[in-house]
Amino acid sequence: MTNAAARSSAGAADAPGNELGEFLRARRELVTPEQVGVPVVGVRRVAGLRREEVAMLAGISVDYYLRLEQGRDRNPSAQVLESIARVLQLDADTSAYLLELAAPRPRRTARRRRAETVPPHTLRFVRQLPFPAFVEGRYLDVLAANPLATALSPRLAVGGNRLRDFFLDPAEREMFEPHWEQAATGLVAGFRQSVGTDTDDPRFVELVGELSLASPLFGRLWARHDIRQRQGAAMVFQHPQLGELSVDREKLAITGTVGMMLVVYHPPSQADADKLAVLASAAAPA
């Protein structure tokens, strides 16, 4: 797929020039009048709030808000954006992303794909950990993994991509059932937070374009513009050999890198530790 085709399929949110407007429209459609105390009269033909309702609640003119959504005003003040964030009920991370979208950015020339290299000391650490562990790049590529991680899921191998596997590999879906769509929401939101406004990178264009064409669920979630920090959480896998396996997931930023995270799965109970021990025994070299 060419970069132009991928950028087109990724949706207008990633088209140059109006990322702010696409974000505002997407988030406006997610807020109901009832959530902000706006009385509903008659039949509403729009999802979420109307432009004039956002403008009224934010204390700005409808014309000014319309210019923001249409990309005709590129320099709104932080005060205006914070008022809009309050109306759209954005959390701290998403509000910060809104401010970043509106910040002036220098014109960029076309860039070549940037290689992500895991520091040697991190590679050694991953190999020494007694738990499933891998390094996740900025675009959720698997850059390093220990044998126990690959034994837990063959897709946790160097060269894989967490986002692509999650949405396109049926085996991955089976491991996350019945909470697959809930996990998908968090994964996409974390990916958007990781990439930020750096949407001209060839890796980003290729990945979002491919997934937007191949996965309707990814397309719907991407259009929401959700933002979430890549962080730890409790997880439950449906493993084909071990059955139900609960783990606590840690995501730790790797210093000196751009967006790399060390991901570690460790057992919250003795029963889960025993299952991982069986997996480790099977994965150990003869």
N, C-alpha and C positions, 0 to 999 in steps of 0.2 A: 504494500500500500504506500502511495506517495504521501509526503508530508501534507500536501494540500488536501488530499482526500481525507486523511486522518483528521485534520483540523476541522474540516467541514462536518464530518460525522460526529465529532465530539460535541457539536452543538454550538450555538451562538455564544454561550458563556465563555468560550475560549477564543472567539474571534477577536483580533486585535482591536482595541479602541473602546469597547463598551462592556468590559467585564463588570464594572460597577453597576451599570444599568441592569444587566442580566441578574446579578446578585439581588438587587433590590426587588425586582419583579418576582423572582423565585421565593424570596423570604416573605414578601407581602402576601402571596397566595397561601402561605401556611398559617396565617393568623386569622382566626375567625372574629367577626364583629363582637360576639359574646365575650371573647377573651379580653377585649379592651373596653367593654362597656358601651359599645355603639348599638343603639336600638335598630332592629331589623324591621323594615317596613316594605311590604310587597315582595315581589320575586326578584332575587338577585341573580344577575347573569354572569358574575365573576366569582372565581374562587378566592376566598380570603377577603382581604380589605380592598377597597377602592383607593385609587391614588389620592382623591380629595380627602378621604378619611385619614390616610397616613399623614398628609400635609397638615390637616387641622390638628391632629393629636400631637404632631411634632412642633407646631407653632411656626410653620413656614407657609409660603403661598403655594397654591396648587401649581401655578406656572413654574415656580422654581423647582418643585419636586419633579414635575414632568421633564424639565430640562436635565435633571440628574438621571432619570431613567433612560432618556433618549441619548445620553452621552454628550449633551451640548454644554454641560458645565462640568469641567474636570477638576475644579479646585474648591470643593465645598470645605467649610471650616470644620474643625474638630467638634465644635459645639453643635453644629447642625447634624453631623453624623451621629453624635452621641444621643441627640434627641430622637433621631430616626431609629437608632438601635434600641432605645427604650420602647418605642411604639411597636417595633417588630419583635420585641421580647427576646433579644439576642443575649446569649450568655457572654461571659468575659472573653472566651477564646474567639467566638464568632464576631464580637464587637471589634476586637483587635484586628481580625481579618478584614472587616469592613474599612477600618482606618487605613490599613495597608493598601487596599485596592484603590483608595482615593489619593494616596500619596503620589506626588510627581515622580516619574521614573525616567531615567535617561533613555534616549533612543538606542536600541541595541542592533547590532549587526547579526546576521545569521551565524549560529554557533554549531560547532561540531559536538557530537555526543561526548560527554565527559565520563571518563572511566572512574569507577569507584574502587579504591584499593583498601582492603582491610589492613590496619596496622599489624605488624608481625606479633607484637605482644598480645594483641587481642586474639589472633589465631591460636596462639599457644594456650591462652586461657580457655577458649571454647573447647579445645581438645581435652583439657584437663578436668572440665566440669563433670560431676557425676550425674547430672540431670540432662535431659534433652535441651540443647542450646544451639542457637544459630544467630547469624548476623544478618540483619535486614537493612537494605539500602534505602535511599531516599524515595525511590520508586517501588519499594517493596520487593526488590529482587533479593533472592537468597545468595549472599556473598560468601558465606562460610557456614558450615554445620558440622556437628560432631556425629559419630555413628548412631548414638541413641536417638537423636532428633530424626535422622533418616529412617531409623527403624520404627519410630512412632508414626511417621508419614513419609512414604517414598518421595513425596513432593517437596519435602524439606531437604532438598539437595542443591548443591551449588549449581547455578544456572537456571533454577526455577524462579517463578515470580508469584508471590503470594496472591496478588490481585487476580492475575490471569487464571491461576489454578482454582481459586475459590469460585469464580463465576463460570468457568468453562469445563471443569473436570467433575463429572458426576460422582466420582469416589470422594472428592473433597466435600461435596454437599452431604453425602451420606454420613460422614464423620461428624457434621455439625447439626444434623437433624435431632430434635424438631425445632431448633433455634437458628436455623440457617439464615433466614431473612433478617433476624435481629442482629446476628453477627455481621451480615453483609452491610447493614447500615453503619455500624461502627467502623468497619474496615474502610469503606469509602470516605467517611468523614475524616478518619485519620490520614488517609492518603491525600485528601485535599489540604489538610493542615500542613502536612509534610512538604508538599510542593509549593504552597503559598501562591504568590503571584508570578512565580517563575514558570510561566506556561509556554514559553517559546523553546524550551529544551526539546531536542528531537526525541528523546526517550519518552517524555511526557506525551508528546503529540502522537507518537506511534501507539502507545499503550492505551490511551483514552479513546483514540479512534477505533482501534481493534475491538475493545470491549463495548463501546457504544453501538457498534454494528452487530455484535454477536450476542449480547445479553440485554434483553429489555429491562431486566431488574436493575442492572448497572446504570442504564440510561436514565431510569426514573430516579434512582438515588443520586446520581451525579447532578441532575437538574435541580435538586433540592438545595444545593450549596450548603450542606451541613458541614460543620467544622468540629473536630474533636481531637484532643491531644492523644498521641500514641502513648498509651500508658498501661499499667498492670491491670489485671482483672482475673476473676475466677472463671474457669472454663470447664465445660463438660464435653468430652469426645465420645462418640460411639465407635470404638475401635473394632475392626473386623476380627481380631484374635483375642483381645483383652476384654471385650464388652465395654460397659460404661466406665470411663476413666475421668476422674476429676483432677484438675491441676490448677495451681495458682500461677498465673503468667506475670513475669516481670519484664518490663521493657526499660532498658537503661541506655541513655545517650552515651555514645562513645566520643570522648573528648578528642579534639583535633580533627574531626571529620565533619562533613556537612550532611546531617540527617541520618547518619548510620545509628542503628539501635542494636544492642545486644538483647536477645529475647531468650528467656530461660523459663522452662516449665518445671515446677517442683510440686511434689505431692502434698496435699493438705491433711492426709490421714494415713494411717499405717496400711490400710487396705489398698490405697492407691500406690503407696510406696512399694508394696509387695508386687503389684502388677508391673510397675516400672522395673523392678528387679528381674522379673521374668523376661521382660523385653530386653534388658541389658544383657542378660545371660545368652539370649538367642542372638544378639547382635555382636557379642564378643568374638574375636577371631579364635579359631581352633588352636 
